[in-house]
Amino acid sequence: MPKSKTLVAAISSILIALAASFAYEHWRGRDSSSGRADILSHMPADANAVVFVDLVQLRSSPFLARLLAWAPQATPDKDYAQFLQATGFNYERDLDRLALALNRQPQSLAAFAIAEGRFDRKKIDAYVSQFGSLKTADGKTLYAVPMTGASRKAFFVFLREDRVAWANDSSYFQRPATGSPSEWREHFSRLAGTPLFVLLRPDSSAVSTLAQAPGGFRSPQLAALLGQLQWISIAGKPDGNVLRVVIDGECPSENPIHQLRELLSGLVIMVQAGLNDPKTRKQLDSQLRESYLELLQSVDIQQLDRGASKSIRIVFDVTPKLLESAQNAPASADPPKVTPPTLHSSKSNNSR
């Protein structure tokens, strides 16, 4: 009996430990998701684009380490170096999550951001207080800091000890906290679990640049089709050493989505043919050419029906091989120039 009781007690202890571990992981995951949603809920309703980065999730990925090793090392400017020295804050180490909203205005670009991480508030308060402060609508201290190389100022306020709001327009802090509208929240929820994304509502000035893109690429038709999209998202999620990229475009009508799928599918085939052209084989670095082909082979173009909205989804993989070959290739190594196929609308497109 004693041995039996001991065995039962041991098994019970193990089960309790496992249950506690499961509960910790479960609720920790919920807290992380809740924090992400809370940050995104601060994004203003008039934003044209929202950028979100979860560095906590990305830091655990081998791909991020490869990407940082591949990316050129930027030298901090004088003001940022002074800020680092005075506050001890380093975004590579101390920043956990960032949500940035951009709003295109006639003469400027308004920006508003929420940053979450580890901040030494006493040091930051001491550093920025020398530039002066204001008060927000709810009584919080709003700091005004001169922007580098500009007569304008940047403004930021502590929302809590681990969260800061920043903007280049103080009017953002005088608005009532209404939260993001339902249409933004719906699209944020679709991107749940994605550590890196850009969500935008394109305007005509943004997509028109596609008709005048550098490198010999000209496609007014593609620009016109993209101009009919009401939402575009670009999301990246590491999968081991690979970054899975998903681009999603949405509009109410099926015909533009069908035409986009045909146009982009034809474009992928034409680029592959261009990369296999004997002249391109001689001119383009072989490793870079193989990396381009590997990327194109991973492309999957889908057409989705969400009821009230229709979407085109493009999925492809960015591999370490592509990063390394792009870094080592000669500066003049450009992908082959192609002329996009021209599509003609037909009744059959509407019947799909």
C-alpha positions as CSV (number, residue, x, y, z in Angstrom):
1,M,0.0,0.0,0.0
2,P,2.7,2.6,0.8
3,K,4.3,1.9,-2.5
4,S,0.9,2.2,-4.2
5,K,0.3,5.5,-2.4
6,T,3.7,6.8,-3.4
7,L,3.1,5.9,-7.0
8,V,-0.3,7.6,-7.0
9,A,1.2,10.7,-5.4
10,A,4.0,10.8,-7.9
11,I,1.6,10.5,-10.9
12,S,-0.7,13.1,-9.4
13,S,2.3,15.5,-9.0
14,I,3.3,15.0,-12.6
15,L,-0.3,15.6,-13.8
16,I,-0.6,18.7,-11.7
17,A,2.8,20.0,-13.1
18,L,1.7,19.3,-16.6
19,A,-1.7,21.0,-16.1
20,A,0.1,24.0,-14.6
21,S,2.5,24.1,-17.5
22,F,-0.4,23.9,-20.0
23,A,-2.3,26.6,-18.2
24,Y,0.7,28.9,-18.2
25,E,1.3,28.4,-21.9
26,H,-2.4,28.8,-22.7
27,W,-2.9,32.0,-20.8
28,R,0.4,33.4,-21.7
29,G,-0.6,32.9,-25.4
30,R,-3.9,34.6,-24.7
31,D,-2.2,37.6,-23.0
32,S,0.2,38.0,-25.9
33,S,-2.8,37.9,-28.4
34,S,-4.7,40.3,-26.2
35,G,-1.7,42.7,-26.0
36,R,-1.4,42.6,-29.8
37,A,-5.1,43.4,-30.3
38,D,-4.9,46.2,-27.7
39,I,-2.0,47.9,-29.5
40,L,-3.8,47.6,-32.9
41,S,-7.0,49.0,-31.4
42,H,-5.2,52.3,-30.9
43,M,-4.6,52.8,-34.6
44,P,-6.5,55.8,-36.0
45,A,-9.5,55.3,-38.2
46,D,-8.2,57.7,-40.9
47,A,-5.0,55.7,-41.5
48,N,-4.1,54.8,-45.1
49,A,-1.7,52.0,-43.9
50,V,-0.8,50.2,-40.7
51,V,2.4,48.4,-40.2
52,F,2.8,45.8,-37.4
53,V,5.9,44.0,-36.1
54,D,6.1,41.5,-33.3
55,L,9.8,41.3,-32.5
56,V,9.2,38.8,-29.7
57,Q,7.9,36.3,-32.2
58,L,10.4,37.1,-34.8
59,R,13.5,36.9,-32.5
60,S,12.8,33.2,-32.0
61,S,13.1,32.6,-35.8
62,P,16.4,31.5,-37.4
63,F,15.3,33.6,-40.5
64,L,15.5,36.8,-38.5
65,A,19.1,36.1,-37.6
66,R,20.0,35.5,-41.2
67,L,18.1,38.6,-42.3
68,L,19.9,40.8,-39.8
69,A,23.2,39.3,-40.8
70,W,22.4,40.0,-44.5
71,A,21.1,43.5,-44.0
72,P,23.6,46.4,-44.2
73,Q,24.5,47.7,-40.7
74,A,23.2,51.2,-40.4
75,T,25.2,53.7,-38.4
76,P,23.0,55.5,-35.9
77,D,22.7,59.3,-36.4
78,K,24.1,61.7,-33.8
79,D,20.7,62.3,-32.1
80,Y,19.8,58.6,-31.9
81,A,23.3,57.8,-30.6
82,Q,22.9,60.5,-27.9
83,F,19.4,59.1,-27.1
84,L,20.9,55.6,-26.7
85,Q,23.6,56.8,-24.4
86,A,21.2,58.9,-22.2
87,T,18.4,56.3,-21.9
88,G,20.0,53.0,-22.5
89,F,17.2,52.0,-24.9
90,N,18.1,50.0,-27.9
91,Y,15.3,48.9,-30.2
92,E,17.1,45.8,-31.4
93,R,17.1,44.5,-27.8
94,D,14.4,46.3,-25.9
95,L,11.5,46.8,-28.4
96,D,8.9,43.9,-28.4
97,R,6.1,45.1,-30.6
98,L,5.4,48.1,-32.8
99,A,2.2,49.2,-34.6
100,L,2.6,52.2,-37.0
101,A,-0.2,54.0,-38.8
102,L,0.4,56.3,-41.8
103,N,-1.9,58.9,-43.2
104,R,-1.1,60.5,-46.5
105,Q,-1.9,64.3,-46.4
106,P,-1.6,66.9,-49.1
107,Q,1.7,68.3,-47.9
108,S,3.1,65.7,-45.6
109,L,2.8,62.2,-44.2
110,A,1.2,61.9,-40.7
111,A,2.5,59.0,-38.6
112,F,1.3,57.6,-35.3
113,A,2.9,54.6,-33.5
114,I,2.5,52.5,-30.4
115,A,5.7,50.8,-29.1
116,E,5.8,48.1,-26.5
117,G,9.0,47.0,-24.7
118,R,11.4,47.7,-21.9
119,F,11.8,51.4,-21.2
120,D,13.8,53.0,-18.4
121,R,11.1,55.7,-17.8
122,K,13.2,57.8,-15.3
123,K,16.1,58.1,-17.8
124,I,13.8,58.8,-20.7
125,D,11.9,61.4,-18.7
126,A,15.1,63.1,-17.7
127,Y,16.4,63.1,-21.3
128,V,13.3,64.4,-23.1
129,S,12.1,66.9,-20.4
130,Q,14.9,69.2,-21.6
131,F,12.9,69.8,-24.8
132,G,9.6,70.8,-23.0
133,S,6.3,69.1,-22.5
134,L,2.6,69.6,-23.0
135,K,-0.5,67.9,-21.7
136,T,-2.8,65.5,-23.5
137,A,-6.6,65.6,-23.4
138,D,-6.6,63.0,-20.5
139,G,-3.9,64.8,-18.5
140,K,-0.9,62.6,-19.5
141,T,2.5,64.3,-20.0
142,L,3.2,64.8,-23.7
143,Y,6.8,65.4,-24.7
144,A,7.8,67.4,-27.8
145,V,11.2,66.4,-29.2
146,P,12.9,68.1,-32.2
147,M,13.1,65.8,-35.2
148,T,16.5,65.3,-36.8
149,G,17.3,67.7,-39.6
150,A,13.8,69.3,-39.5
151,S,12.1,72.2,-37.9
152,R,9.1,69.9,-36.9
153,K,8.8,68.1,-33.7
154,A,7.9,64.5,-32.7
155,F,5.6,63.9,-29.8
156,F,5.3,60.9,-27.5
157,V,3.6,59.9,-24.2
158,F,3.8,57.0,-21.9
159,L,0.6,55.0,-21.9
160,R,2.0,52.7,-19.3
161,E,5.4,51.7,-18.1
162,D,6.0,49.3,-21.0
163,R,4.1,51.2,-23.7
164,V,4.7,54.5,-25.5
165,A,2.7,56.4,-28.1
166,W,4.6,58.5,-30.7
167,A,3.4,60.8,-33.4
168,N,4.7,63.6,-35.7
169,D,1.4,65.5,-35.2
170,S,0.3,66.5,-31.7
171,S,-3.4,66.4,-32.7
172,Y,-3.4,62.6,-32.4
173,F,-3.2,63.0,-28.7
174,Q,-6.2,65.4,-28.5
175,R,-8.6,63.0,-30.1
176,P,-11.1,60.8,-28.1
177,A,-10.0,57.2,-27.8
178,T,-12.6,55.6,-30.0
179,G,-10.6,52.6,-31.2
180,S,-10.2,51.3,-34.7
181,P,-13.4,50.9,-36.8
182,S,-14.8,47.4,-37.3
183,E,-13.5,47.1,-40.9
184,W,-9.9,47.6,-39.6
185,R,-10.5,45.1,-36.7
186,E,-11.8,42.5,-39.2
187,H,-8.7,42.7,-41.3
188,F,-6.5,42.7,-38.2
189,S,-8.2,39.5,-37.0
190,R,-7.4,37.8,-40.4
191,L,-3.7,38.5,-39.8
192,A,-3.7,37.1,-36.3
193,G,-0.6,35.1,-35.5
194,T,1.4,36.9,-38.2
195,P,4.4,38.7,-36.7
196,L,4.9,41.1,-39.5
197,F,2.4,42.7,-41.8
198,V,1.4,45.8,-43.7
199,L,-2.3,46.5,-44.2
200,L,-3.3,49.3,-46.5
201,R,-6.2,51.0,-48.2
202,P,-4.7,52.0,-51.5
203,D,-5.4,55.2,-53.3
204,S,-4.9,56.2,-56.9
205,S,-1.6,58.0,-56.3
206,A,-0.1,54.9,-54.6
207,V,-1.0,52.4,-57.3
208,S,-0.3,54.7,-60.3
209,T,3.5,54.3,-59.6
210,L,3.2,50.7,-60.9
211,A,2.8,52.1,-64.4
212,Q,6.1,53.9,-64.1
213,A,8.1,51.4,-62.1
214,P,11.9,51.3,-62.6
215,G,13.8,48.5,-64.3
216,G,11.9,48.6,-67.5
217,F,8.6,47.4,-66.1
218,R,5.5,49.2,-67.4
219,S,2.0,48.0,-66.7
220,P,-0.8,50.6,-66.7
221,Q,-3.3,47.7,-66.9
222,L,-1.9,46.2,-63.7
223,A,-2.0,49.6,-62.0
224,A,-5.6,50.0,-63.1
225,L,-6.6,46.6,-61.7
226,L,-4.8,47.2,-58.4
227,G,-6.6,50.5,-58.2
228,Q,-9.9,48.6,-57.9
229,L,-8.7,46.9,-54.7
230,Q,-10.1,48.3,-51.5
231,W,-7.6,46.5,-49.2
232,I,-4.2,45.1,-49.7
233,S,-2.2,43.2,-47.0
234,I,1.4,42.0,-47.1
235,A,2.3,39.5,-44.4
236,G,5.4,37.6,-43.5
237,K,5.7,34.6,-41.2
238,P,9.0,32.8,-40.6
239,D,8.9,29.0,-41.1
240,G,12.3,27.7,-40.0
241,N,14.9,29.3,-42.3
242,V,12.2,30.5,-44.8
243,L,10.0,33.6,-44.7
244,R,6.5,32.8,-46.0
245,V,5.1,35.9,-47.7
246,V,1.4,36.3,-48.3
247,I,-0.1,39.1,-50.3
248,D,-3.8,39.5,-50.3
249,G,-5.9,42.0,-52.4
250,E,-9.6,42.5,-51.8
251,C,-12.5,44.1,-53.7
252,P,-16.3,43.6,-54.0
253,S,-16.2,42.5,-57.6
254,E,-15.0,39.2,-59.0
255,N,-14.0,40.4,-62.5
256,P,-10.9,42.5,-61.4
257,I,-9.8,39.6,-59.2
258,H,-10.1,37.1,-62.1
259,Q,-8.1,39.4,-64.4
260,L,-5.4,40.0,-61.8
261,R,-5.0,36.3,-61.3
262,E,-4.6,35.7,-65.1
263,L,-2.3,38.7,-65.5
264,L,0.0,37.8,-62.6
265,S,0.1,34.1,-63.5
266,G,1.1,35.1,-67.0
267,L,3.7,37.4,-65.6
268,V,5.3,34.7,-63.5
269,I,5.5,32.4,-66.6
270,M,7.1,35.2,-68.7
271,V,9.7,36.0,-66.0
272,Q,10.6,32.3,-65.7
273,A,11.0,32.2,-69.5
274,G,13.2,35.3,-69.4
275,L,15.4,33.8,-66.7
276,N,15.9,30.7,-68.8
277,D,16.8,32.7,-71.9
278,P,20.4,32.0,-73.1
279,K,21.2,35.7,-73.1
280,T,20.0,36.1,-69.5
281,R,22.0,33.0,-68.5
282,K,25.2,34.8,-69.7
283,Q,24.4,38.2,-68.2
284,L,22.9,37.3,-64.9
285,D,24.8,35.8,-61.9
286,S,24.1,32.1,-61.9
287,Q,23.4,31.9,-58.2
288,L,21.1,34.9,-58.3
289,R,19.3,33.5,-61.3
290,E,18.7,30.2,-59.5
291,S,17.4,32.0,-56.5
292,Y,14.9,34.0,-58.6
293,L,13.7,30.7,-60.2
294,E,13.4,29.1,-56.8
295,L,11.2,32.0,-55.6
296,L,9.0,31.9,-58.7
297,Q,8.6,28.2,-58.4
298,S,7.2,28.7,-54.9
299,V,4.6,31.2,-56.1
300,D,1.0,30.2,-55.6
301,I,-1.8,32.5,-56.9
302,Q,-5.3,31.8,-55.5
303,Q,-8.7,33.4,-56.0
304,L,-10.8,33.5,-52.8
305,D,-14.5,34.2,-52.3
306,R,-15.5,35.6,-49.0
307,G,-19.1,36.3,-49.8
308,A,-19.4,40.1,-49.9
309,S,-15.8,40.4,-51.0
310,K,-13.5,38.7,-53.4
311,S,-9.7,38.3,-53.0
312,I,-6.6,37.4,-54.8
313,R,-3.9,35.8,-52.7
314,I,-0.2,35.4,-53.7
315,V,2.0,33.2,-51.6
316,F,5.8,32.7,-52.0
317,D,8.9,31.9,-50.0
318,V,12.0,34.0,-49.4
319,T,14.9,31.7,-48.6
320,P,18.4,32.3,-47.2
321,K,19.7,31.4,-50.6
322,L,17.9,34.4,-52.1
323,L,19.3,36.7,-49.5
324,E,22.9,35.4,-49.9
325,S,22.8,35.5,-53.7
326,A,21.4,39.0,-53.7
327,Q,24.1,40.1,-51.3
328,N,26.9,38.5,-53.3
329,A,25.7,39.3,-56.8
330,P,27.2,42.2,-58.8
331,A,25.4,45.6,-58.5
332,S,24.4,45.4,-62.2
333,A,22.7,42.0,-61.8
334,D,19.1,42.8,-62.5
335,P,16.2,40.4,-63.3
336,P,15.3,40.2,-66.9
337,K,13.0,42.9,-68.3
338,V,9.6,41.7,-69.3
339,T,6.5,43.2,-70.9
340,P,3.4,42.1,-69.0
341,P,0.7,40.3,-70.9
342,T,-2.3,42.3,-71.9
343,L,-5.7,40.9,-71.0
344,H,-9.0,41.6,-72.6
345,S,-12.1,41.4,-70.5
346,S,-14.8,39.0,-71.6
347,K,-18.2,37.8,-70.4
348,S,-16.8,34.5,-69.3
349,N,-14.8,36.3,-66.7
350,N,-18.0,37.5,-65.0
351,S,-19.5,34.0,-65.0
352,R,-16.9,32.4,-62.9
